[in-house]
Amino acid sequence: MAKAAAEILYEGKASNVVILKVQGLTLIADYFVIASVSNQRHGRALADRVLEGLSGVRQPDHVEGYEGGLWILMDYGDLIVHVFREQERAFYGLERLWGDAPREEIG
């Protein structure tokens, strides 16, 4: 499911799409998918694509930040998808926080 979400984001022109395997490092999820967008509209459009693309597999337990569009978080339990505007991604630095996690870059 992480790979599918990452590919949806990449096909939707997100930049710097990565999958972090955080299993064993945290209890909140097994995988993070992180992607950057240039503006809020693009972020909401990509969130919609992920929600639609994964709807046949699973519905998210929770979605946060959709209205603001600066950091959209889609929580699928074992997978958390983060769609950041570039500035917010740099500020929060999830890749730095989870630097020990195995990483796969998409694209």
The first five atom37 places (N, CA, C, CB, O) and aatype in JSON, in Angstrom:
{
  "aatype": [12, 0, 11, 0, 0, 0, 6, 9, 10, 18, 6, 7, 11, 0, 15, 2, 19, 19, 9, 10, 11, 19, 5, 7, 10, 16, 10, 9, 0, 3, 18, 13, 19, 9, 0, 15, 19, 15, 2, 5, 1, 8, 7, 1, 0, 10, 0, 3, 1, 19, 10, 6, 7, 10, 15, 7, 19, 1, 5, 14, 3, 8, 19, 6, 7, 18, 6, 7, 7, 10, 17, 9, 10, 12, 3, 18, 7, 3, 10, 9, 19, 8, 19, 13, 1, 6, 5, 6, 1, 0, 13, 18, 7, 10, 6, 1, 10, 17, 7, 3, 0, 14, 1, 6, 6, 9, 7],
  "atom_mask": [
    [1, 1, 1, 1, 1],
    [1, 1, 1, 1, 1],
    [1, 1, 1, 1, 1],
    [1, 1, 1, 1, 1],
    [1, 1, 1, 1, 1],
    [1, 1, 1, 1, 1],
    [1, 1, 1, 1, 1],
    [1, 1, 1, 1, 1],
    [1, 1, 1, 1, 1],
    [1, 1, 1, 1, 1],
    [1, 1, 1, 1, 1],
    [1, 1, 1, 0, 1],
    [1, 1, 1, 1, 1],
    [1, 1, 1, 1, 1],
    [1, 1, 1, 1, 1],
    [1, 1, 1, 1, 1],
    [1, 1, 1, 1, 1],
    [1, 1, 1, 1, 1],
    [1, 1, 1, 1, 1],
    [1, 1, 1, 1, 1],
    [1, 1, 1, 1, 1],
    [1, 1, 1, 1, 1],
    [1, 1, 1, 1, 1],
    [1, 1, 1, 0, 1],
    [1, 1, 1, 1, 1],
    [1, 1, 1, 1, 1],
    [1, 1, 1, 1, 1],
    [1, 1, 1, 1, 1],
    [1, 1, 1, 1, 1],
    [1, 1, 1, 1, 1],
    [1, 1, 1, 1, 1],
    [1, 1, 1, 1, 1],
    [1, 1, 1, 1, 1],
    [1, 1, 1, 1, 1],
    [1, 1, 1, 1, 1],
    [1, 1, 1, 1, 1],
    [1, 1, 1, 1, 1],
    [1, 1, 1, 1, 1],
    [1, 1, 1, 1, 1],
    [1, 1, 1, 1, 1],
    [1, 1, 1, 1, 1],
    [1, 1, 1, 1, 1],
    [1, 1, 1, 0, 1],
    [1, 1, 1, 1, 1],
    [1, 1, 1, 1, 1],
    [1, 1, 1, 1, 1],
    [1, 1, 1, 1, 1],
    [1, 1, 1, 1, 1],
    [1, 1, 1, 1, 1],
    [1, 1, 1, 1, 1],
    [1, 1, 1, 1, 1],
    [1, 1, 1, 1, 1],
    [1, 1, 1, 0, 1],
    [1, 1, 1, 1, 1],
    [1, 1, 1, 1, 1],
    [1, 1, 1, 0, 1],
    [1, 1, 1, 1, 1],
    [1, 1, 1, 1, 1],
    [1, 1, 1, 1, 1],
    [1, 1, 1, 1, 1],
    [1, 1, 1, 1, 1],
    [1, 1, 1, 1, 1],
    [1, 1, 1, 1, 1],
    [1, 1, 1, 1, 1],
    [1, 1, 1, 0, 1],
    [1, 1, 1, 1, 1],
    [1, 1, 1, 1, 1],
    [1, 1, 1, 0, 1],
    [1, 1, 1, 0, 1],
    [1, 1, 1, 1, 1],
    [1, 1, 1, 1, 1],
    [1, 1, 1, 1, 1],
    [1, 1, 1, 1, 1],
    [1, 1, 1, 1, 1],
    [1, 1, 1, 1, 1],
    [1, 1, 1, 1, 1],
    [1, 1, 1, 0, 1],
    [1, 1, 1, 1, 1],
    [1, 1, 1, 1, 1],
    [1, 1, 1, 1, 1],
    [1, 1, 1, 1, 1],
    [1, 1, 1, 1, 1],
    [1, 1, 1, 1, 1],
    [1, 1, 1, 1, 1],
    [1, 1, 1, 1, 1],
    [1, 1, 1, 1, 1],
    [1, 1, 1, 1, 1],
    [1, 1, 1, 1, 1],
    [1, 1, 1, 1, 1],
    [1, 1, 1, 1, 1],
    [1, 1, 1, 1, 1],
    [1, 1, 1, 1, 1],
    [1, 1, 1, 0, 1],
    [1, 1, 1, 1, 1],
    [1, 1, 1, 1, 1],
    [1, 1, 1, 1, 1],
    [1, 1, 1, 1, 1],
    [1, 1, 1, 1, 1],
    [1, 1, 1, 0, 1],
    [1, 1, 1, 1, 1],
    [1, 1, 1, 1, 1],
    [1, 1, 1, 1, 1],
    [1, 1, 1, 1, 1],
    [1, 1, 1, 1, 1],
    [1, 1, 1, 1, 1],
    [1, 1, 1, 1, 1],
    [1, 1, 1, 0, 1]
  ],
  "atom_positions": [
    [[0.82, -1.19, 0.0], [0.0, 0.0, 0.0], [0.87, 1.26, 0.0], [-0.93, 0.0, 1.2], [0.5, 2.25, -0.63]],
    [[2.0, 1.23, 0.69], [2.9, 2.39, 0.71], [3.42, 2.69, -0.69], [4.08, 2.16, 1.67], [3.46, 3.84, -1.12]],
    [[3.8, 1.64, -1.4], [4.32, 1.81, -2.77], [3.23, 2.39, -3.67], [4.84, 0.46, -3.33], [3.51, 3.26, -4.49]],
    [[2.0, 1.91, -3.53], [0.89, 2.41, -4.35], [0.65, 3.89, -4.08], [-0.39, 1.61, -4.06], [0.48, 4.67, -5.02]],
    [[0.64, 4.29, -2.81], [0.45, 5.7, -2.47], [1.58, 6.55, -3.03], [0.36, 5.88, -0.95], [1.33, 7.63, -3.58]],
    [[2.81, 6.07, -2.91], [3.96, 6.82, -3.42], [3.89, 6.99, -4.93], [5.27, 6.12, -3.03], [4.2, 8.05, -5.45]],
    [[3.48, 5.95, -5.62], [3.38, 6.03, -7.08], [2.27, 6.98, -7.51], [3.13, 4.66, -7.67], [2.43, 7.7, -8.49]],
    [[1.15, 6.99, -6.79], [0.08, 7.94, -7.08], [0.6, 9.36, -6.94], [-1.14, 7.71, -6.14], [0.33, 10.21, -7.8]],
    [[1.34, 9.64, -5.88], [1.88, 10.98, -5.66], [2.88, 11.35, -6.75], [2.55, 11.07, -4.29], [2.86, 12.46, -7.27]],
    [[3.76, 10.43, -7.09], [4.76, 10.69, -8.13], [4.08, 10.96, -9.48], [5.73, 9.51, -8.25], [4.46, 11.9, -10.18]],
    [[3.1, 10.16, -9.83], [2.38, 10.36, -11.09], [1.63, 11.68, -11.1], [1.4, 9.2, -11.33], [1.39, 12.25, -12.16]],
    [[1.25, 12.18, -9.92], [0.56, 13.46, -9.81], [1.51, 14.64, -9.72], [0.0, 0.0, 0.0], [1.08, 15.75, -9.4]],
    [[2.78, 14.41, -10.02], [3.81, 15.46, -10.08], [4.26, 15.98, -8.72], [3.3, 16.6, -10.89], [4.73, 17.11, -8.62]],
    [[4.12, 15.17, -7.68], [4.74, 15.53, -6.4], [6.25, 15.4, -6.57], [4.21, 14.62, -5.22], [6.72, 14.63, -7.42]],
    [[7.0, 16.13, -5.78], [8.46, 16.03, -5.85], [8.99, 15.36, -4.59], [9.1, 17.43, -6.04], [8.31, 15.32, -3.55]],
    [[10.2, 14.83, -4.69], [10.89, 14.21, -3.55], [10.0, 13.21, -2.81], [11.37, 15.27, -2.59], [9.84, 13.3, -1.59]],
    [[9.43, 12.28, -3.55], [8.57, 11.27, -2.95], [9.45, 10.17, -2.35], [7.57, 10.67, -4.01], [10.28, 9.58, -3.04]],
    [[9.26, 9.91, -1.06], [10.05, 8.88, -0.39], [9.14, 8.01, 0.48], [11.16, 9.52, 0.48], [8.1, 8.44, 0.97]],
    [[9.58, 6.77, 0.65], [8.95, 5.85, 1.58], [9.95, 5.59, 2.69], [8.5, 4.5, 0.88], [11.09, 5.2, 2.44]],
    [[9.53, 5.81, 3.93], [10.35, 5.49, 5.09], [9.74, 4.28, 5.79], [10.47, 6.7, 6.07], [8.55, 4.29, 6.11]],
    [[10.53, 3.26, 6.01], [10.06, 2.09, 6.76], [10.37, 2.33, 8.23], [10.74, 0.76, 6.25], [11.5, 2.14, 8.69]],
    [[9.35, 2.76, 8.97], [9.53, 3.12, 10.38], [9.12, 1.99, 11.32], [8.72, 4.37, 10.69], [9.11, 2.15, 12.54]],
    [[8.78, 0.85, 10.74], [8.43, -0.33, 11.53], [9.58, -0.67, 12.48], [8.1, -1.55, 10.6], [10.74, -0.75, 12.07]],
    [[9.24, -0.85, 13.75], [10.26, -1.14, 14.75], [10.88, 0.1, 15.37], [0.0, 0.0, 0.0], [11.54, 0.01, 16.4]],
    [[10.67, 1.26, 14.74], [11.18, 2.52, 15.28], [10.1, 3.29, 16.02], [11.76, 3.38, 14.16], [10.39, 4.14, 16.86]],
    [[8.83, 3.0, 15.69], [7.7, 3.67, 16.31], [6.51, 2.72, 16.29], [7.36, 5.0, 15.57], [6.47, 1.78, 15.5]],
    [[5.57, 2.96, 17.16], [4.35, 2.16, 17.2], [3.23, 2.76, 16.37], [3.89, 1.98, 18.62], [2.19, 2.13, 16.18]],
    [[3.42, 3.99, 15.88], [2.31, 4.67, 15.21], [2.06, 4.19, 13.79], [2.57, 6.15, 15.18], [0.95, 4.33, 13.28]],
    [[3.06, 3.62, 13.13], [2.9, 3.15, 11.75], [4.08, 2.28, 11.37], [2.76, 4.35, 10.77], [5.11, 2.26, 12.06]],
    [[3.93, 1.57, 10.28], [5.03, 0.79, 9.72], [5.76, 1.56, 8.62], [4.52, -0.55, 9.18], [6.96, 1.4, 8.42]],
    [[4.99, 2.4, 7.91], [5.56, 3.15, 6.79], [5.06, 4.58, 6.8], [5.21, 2.48, 5.45], [3.91, 4.86, 7.16]],
    [[5.93, 5.49, 6.4], [5.57, 6.87, 6.07], [5.84, 7.05, 4.59], [6.36, 7.92, 6.94], [6.87, 6.62, 4.08]],
    [[4.91, 7.68, 3.91], [5.16, 8.17, 2.55], [5.17, 9.68, 2.67], [4.08, 7.65, 1.5], [4.22, 10.26, 3.2]],
    [[6.22, 10.31, 2.18], [6.38, 11.76, 2.29], [6.58, 12.32, 0.89], [7.58, 12.13, 3.22], [7.36, 11.8, 0.11]],
    [[5.86, 13.4, 0.59], [5.97, 14.03, -0.72], [5.82, 15.54, -0.58], [4.91, 13.46, -1.7], [5.19, 16.03, 0.36]],
    [[6.41, 16.26, -1.52], [6.33, 17.72, -1.54], [5.48, 18.19, -2.71], [7.73, 18.34, -1.62], [5.47, 17.6, -3.79]],
    [[4.76, 19.28, -2.47], [4.0, 19.97, -3.51], [4.34, 21.45, -3.43], [2.46, 19.73, -3.36], [4.83, 21.93, -2.41]],
    [[4.07, 22.16, -4.5], [4.45, 23.58, -4.53], [3.39, 24.5, -3.94], [4.72, 23.99, -5.95], [3.72, 25.62, -3.54]],
    [[2.14, 24.06, -3.87], [1.09, 24.93, -3.34], [-0.06, 24.09, -2.75], [0.56, 25.87, -4.44], [-0.11, 22.88, -2.94]],
    [[-0.96, 24.77, -2.05], [-2.05, 24.09, -1.36], [-2.99, 23.38, -2.32], [-2.82, 25.07, -0.53], [-3.44, 22.27, -2.04]],
    [[-3.3, 23.99, -3.44], [-4.22, 23.39, -4.4], [-3.67, 22.06, -4.9], [-4.48, 24.34, -5.59], [-4.39, 21.06, -4.98]],
    [[-2.39, 22.05, -5.23], [-1.74, 20.81, -5.68], [-1.78, 19.76, -4.58], [-0.27, 21.09, -6.12], [-2.02, 18.58, -4.85]],
    [[-1.54, 20.17, -3.34], [-1.59, 19.24, -2.22], [-2.96, 18.61, -2.04], [0.0, 0.0, 0.0], [-3.06, 17.39, -1.85]],
    [[-4.01, 19.42, -2.11], [-5.36, 18.87, -1.97], [-5.7, 17.95, -3.13], [-6.39, 20.01, -1.88], [-6.34, 16.91, -2.94]],
    [[-5.29, 18.32, -4.34], [-5.56, 17.48, -5.51], [-4.87, 16.12, -5.36], [-5.09, 18.17, -6.81], [-5.46, 15.09, -5.68]],
    [[-3.63, 16.13, -4.88], [-2.92, 14.86, -4.71], [-3.5, 14.05, -3.55], [-1.43, 15.11, -4.47], [-3.56, 12.82, -3.63]],
    [[-3.92, 14.71, -2.5], [-4.57, 13.98, -1.4], [-5.83, 13.3, -1.93], [-4.92, 14.95, -0.23], [-6.1, 12.15, -1.59]],
    [[-6.6, 14.0, -2.75], [-7.79, 13.4, -3.34], [-7.43, 12.18, -4.18], [-8.53, 14.43, -4.21], [-8.13, 11.16, -4.13]],
    [[-6.35, 12.27, -4.94], [-5.93, 11.14, -5.77], [-5.51, 9.94, -4.92], [-4.76, 11.56, -6.69], [-5.84, 8.8, -5.25]],
    [[-4.81, 10.19, -3.83], [-4.42, 9.09, -2.94], [-5.66, 8.47, -2.31], [-3.44, 9.6, -1.84], [-5.81, 7.25, -2.29]],
    [[-6.55, 9.3, -1.79], [-7.77, 8.79, -1.16], [-8.57, 7.94, -2.14], [-8.63, 9.95, -0.63], [-9.06, 6.87, -1.78]],
    [[-8.7, 8.41, -3.36], [-9.43, 7.67, -4.39], [-8.68, 6.4, -4.8], [-9.69, 8.55, -5.62], [-9.27, 5.33, -4.93]],
    [[-7.38, 6.54, -5.0], [-6.58, 5.42, -5.47], [-6.49, 4.27, -4.48], [0.0, 0.0, 0.0], [-6.37, 3.11, -4.88]],
    [[-6.54, 4.58, -3.2], [-6.45, 3.54, -2.17], [-7.82, 3.1, -1.65], [-5.6, 4.02, -1.02], [-7.9, 2.21, -0.81]],
    [[-8.88, 3.72, -2.15], [-10.22, 3.45, -1.61], [-10.64, 1.99, -1.78], [-11.23, 4.35, -2.27], [-11.42, 1.48, -0.97]],
    [[-10.14, 1.33, -2.81], [-10.48, -0.08, -3.0], [-9.75, -0.99, -2.04], [0.0, 0.0, 0.0], [-10.14, -2.14, -1.85]],
    [[-8.69, -0.48, -1.43], [-7.89, -1.27, -0.49], [-8.31, -0.96, 0.95], [-6.39, -0.99, -0.68], [-8.55, -1.87, 1.75]],
    [[-8.4, 0.33, 1.25], [-8.7, 0.74, 2.62], [-9.06, 2.22, 2.66], [-7.5, 0.45, 3.56], [-8.56, 3.01, 1.86]],
    [[-9.91, 2.58, 3.58], [-10.23, 3.97, 3.85], [-9.33, 4.45, 4.98], [-11.75, 4.15, 4.22], [-8.98, 3.67, 5.86]],
    [[-8.93, 5.72, 4.97], [-8.08, 6.21, 6.06], [-8.86, 6.27, 7.37], [-7.51, 7.6, 5.72], [-10.07, 6.5, 7.39]],
    [[-8.13, 6.06, 8.46], [-8.73, 6.22, 9.78], [-8.96, 7.7, 10.08], [-7.83, 5.58, 10.86], [-9.89, 8.06, 10.81]],
    [[-8.11, 8.54, 9.51], [-8.16, 9.96, 9.83], [-7.42, 10.75, 8.75], [-7.55, 10.24, 11.23], [-6.41, 10.29, 8.21]],
    [[-7.93, 11.95, 8.45], [-7.25, 12.87, 7.53], [-7.16, 14.21, 8.24], [-8.0, 13.0, 6.14], [-8.16, 14.7, 8.77]],
    [[-5.98, 14.81, 8.26], [-5.78, 16.12, 8.88], [-5.15, 17.08, 7.88], [-4.91, 16.02, 10.14], [-4.4, 16.66, 7.0]],
    [[-5.46, 18.36, 8.03], [-4.78, 19.4, 7.28], [-5.28, 19.63, 5.87], [0.0, 0.0, 0.0], [-4.7, 20.42, 5.13]],
    [[-6.36, 18.94, 5.49], [-6.84, 19.05, 4.11], [-7.24, 20.48, 3.76], [-8.01, 18.1, 3.89], [-6.89, 20.98, 2.7]],
    [[-7.97, 21.12, 4.63], [-8.45, 22.47, 4.34], [-7.31, 23.46, 4.16], [-9.38, 22.96, 5.45], [-7.31, 24.25, 3.22]],
    [[-6.34, 23.43, 5.05], [-5.22, 24.35, 4.94], [-4.27, 24.0, 3.81], [0.0, 0.0, 0.0], [-3.74, 24.88, 3.14]],
    [[-4.06, 22.71, 3.61], [-3.25, 22.24, 2.49], [-1.76, 22.42, 2.62], [0.0, 0.0, 0.0], [-1.02, 22.16, 1.67]],
    [[-1.27, 22.85, 3.78], [0.17, 23.03, 3.95], [0.85, 21.71, 4.32], [0.45, 24.08, 5.03], [1.96, 21.43, 3.89]],
    [[0.17, 20.9, 5.13], [0.63, 19.57, 5.5], [-0.62, 18.71, 5.64], [1.49, 19.58, 6.85], [-1.37, 18.84, 6.6]],
    [[-0.82, 17.85, 4.68], [-1.98, 16.96, 4.7], [-1.49, 15.58, 5.15], [-2.68, 16.88, 3.29], [-0.56, 15.02, 4.57]],
    [[-2.12, 15.06, 6.18], [-1.76, 13.77, 6.75], [-2.93, 12.82, 6.57], [-1.36, 13.91, 8.25], [-4.05, 13.12, 6.99]],
    [[-2.67, 11.68, 5.95], [-3.69, 10.64, 5.77], [-3.23, 9.41, 6.54], [-3.93, 10.31, 4.24], [-2.22, 8.78, 6.19]],
    [[-3.96, 9.06, 7.58], [-3.58, 7.98, 8.49], [-4.35, 6.71, 8.12], [-3.85, 8.37, 9.97], [-5.56, 6.63, 8.3]],
    [[-3.61, 5.74, 7.61], [-4.18, 4.44, 7.25], [-3.81, 3.36, 8.26], [-3.72, 4.03, 5.85], [-3.85, 2.17, 7.94]],
    [[-3.45, 3.74, 9.45], [-3.06, 2.78, 10.47], [-1.6, 2.41, 10.35], [0.0, 0.0, 0.0], [-0.75, 3.02, 10.99]],
    [[-1.3, 1.41, 9.53], [0.1, 0.99, 9.36], [0.85, 1.87, 8.37], [0.15, -0.45, 8.9], [2.07, 1.74, 8.23]],
    [[0.14, 2.76, 7.68], [0.72, 3.68, 6.71], [0.23, 5.09, 7.0], [0.36, 3.27, 5.25], [-0.96, 5.31, 7.19]],
    [[1.16, 6.04, 7.04], [0.78, 7.45, 7.15], [1.37, 8.17, 5.95], [1.29, 8.09, 8.5], [2.58, 8.12, 5.7]],
    [[0.51, 8.84, 5.2], [0.92, 9.59, 4.01], [0.97, 11.07, 4.39], [-0.06, 9.34, 2.81], [-0.01, 11.62, 4.89]],
    [[2.12, 11.69, 4.15], [2.33, 13.1, 4.44], [2.53, 13.84, 3.12], [3.56, 13.31, 5.39], [3.46, 13.54, 2.37]],
    [[1.66, 14.8, 2.84], [1.81, 15.64, 1.65], [2.08, 17.06, 2.16], [0.52, 15.6, 0.71], [1.21, 17.71, 2.74]],
    [[3.3, 17.51, 1.94], [3.75, 18.79, 2.46], [3.92, 19.82, 1.35], [5.06, 18.63, 3.21], [4.33, 19.48, 0.24]],
    [[3.6, 21.06, 1.66], [4.14, 22.14, 0.85], [5.64, 22.18, 1.15], [3.43, 23.54, 1.15], [6.04, 21.89, 2.28]],
    [[6.45, 22.52, 0.18], [7.9, 22.42, 0.3], [8.45, 23.1, 1.56], [8.56, 23.03, -0.91], [9.32, 22.56, 2.23]],
    [[7.93, 24.29, 1.88], [8.44, 25.03, 3.04], [8.15, 24.28, 4.35], [7.82, 26.43, 3.09], [9.0, 24.24, 5.25]],
    [[6.96, 23.7, 4.46], [6.6, 22.99, 5.68], [7.41, 21.69, 5.82], [5.09, 22.67, 5.69], [7.8, 21.31, 6.92]],
    [[7.66, 21.05, 4.71], [8.47, 19.82, 4.77], [9.86, 20.13, 5.3], [8.56, 19.16, 3.38], [10.39, 19.4, 6.14]],
    [[10.45, 21.2, 4.81], [11.79, 21.59, 5.28], [11.75, 21.97, 6.76], [12.33, 22.77, 4.44], [12.67, 21.63, 7.51]],
    [[10.7, 22.66, 7.18], [10.6, 23.11, 8.56], [10.46, 21.93, 9.53], [9.42, 24.06, 8.72], [11.16, 21.87, 10.54]],
    [[9.56, 20.99, 9.23], [9.29, 19.89, 10.15], [10.33, 18.77, 10.06], [7.92, 19.32, 9.89], [10.56, 18.07, 11.05]],
    [[10.95, 18.59, 8.93], [12.07, 17.67, 8.79], [11.83, 16.24, 9.24], [0.0, 0.0, 0.0], [12.62, 15.69, 10.01]],
    [[10.74, 15.63, 8.79], [10.46, 14.26, 9.21], [11.58, 13.29, 8.84], [9.17, 13.78, 8.59], [11.86, 12.36, 9.59]],
    [[12.21, 13.5, 7.7], [13.3, 12.61, 7.31], [14.47, 12.69, 8.29], [13.78, 12.94, 5.9], [15.16, 11.7, 8.53]],
    [[14.7, 13.88, 8.85], [15.75, 14.01, 9.87], [15.34, 13.31, 11.16], [16.05, 15.51, 10.15], [16.15, 12.61, 11.78]],
    [[14.09, 13.48, 11.55], [13.6, 12.85, 12.78], [13.65, 11.33, 12.7], [12.18, 13.31, 13.07], [13.92, 10.66, 13.69]],
    [[13.39, 10.8, 11.52], [13.38, 9.35, 11.31], [14.57, 8.94, 10.44], [12.05, 8.91, 10.65], [14.43, 8.1, 9.55]],
    [[15.71, 9.52, 10.7], [16.9, 9.28, 9.9], [17.41, 7.85, 9.93], [0.0, 0.0, 0.0], [18.14, 7.45, 9.03]],
    [[17.03, 7.08, 10.95], [17.46, 5.68, 11.03], [16.58, 4.75, 10.2], [17.44, 5.22, 12.48], [16.9, 3.57, 10.03]],
    [[15.49, 5.27, 9.67], [14.55, 4.43, 8.92], [15.09, 4.13, 7.52], [13.18, 5.1, 8.82], [15.61, 5.02, 6.85]],
    [[14.96, 2.88, 7.07], [15.29, 2.58, 5.68], [14.43, 3.44, 4.75], [15.08, 1.07, 5.37], [13.26, 3.68, 5.02]],
    [[15.04, 3.89, 3.67], [14.42, 4.89, 2.8], [14.43, 4.41, 1.36], [15.15, 6.26, 2.92], [15.42, 3.87, 0.88]],
    [[13.29, 4.61, 0.68], [13.2, 4.32, -0.75], [12.7, 5.57, -1.46], [12.26, 3.1, -1.03], [11.62, 6.08, -1.15]],
    [[13.48, 6.06, -2.4], [13.06, 7.22, -3.18], [12.3, 6.74, -4.41], [14.29, 8.09, -3.59], [12.68, 5.76, -5.04]],
    [[11.23, 7.45, -4.73], [10.39, 7.09, -5.87], [10.66, 8.09, -7.0], [8.88, 7.09, -5.48], [10.67, 9.3, -6.79]],
    [[10.87, 7.55, -8.17], [11.11, 8.41, -9.34], [12.53, 8.64, -9.53], [0.0, 0.0, 0.0], [12.92, 9.33, -10.47]]
  ]
}
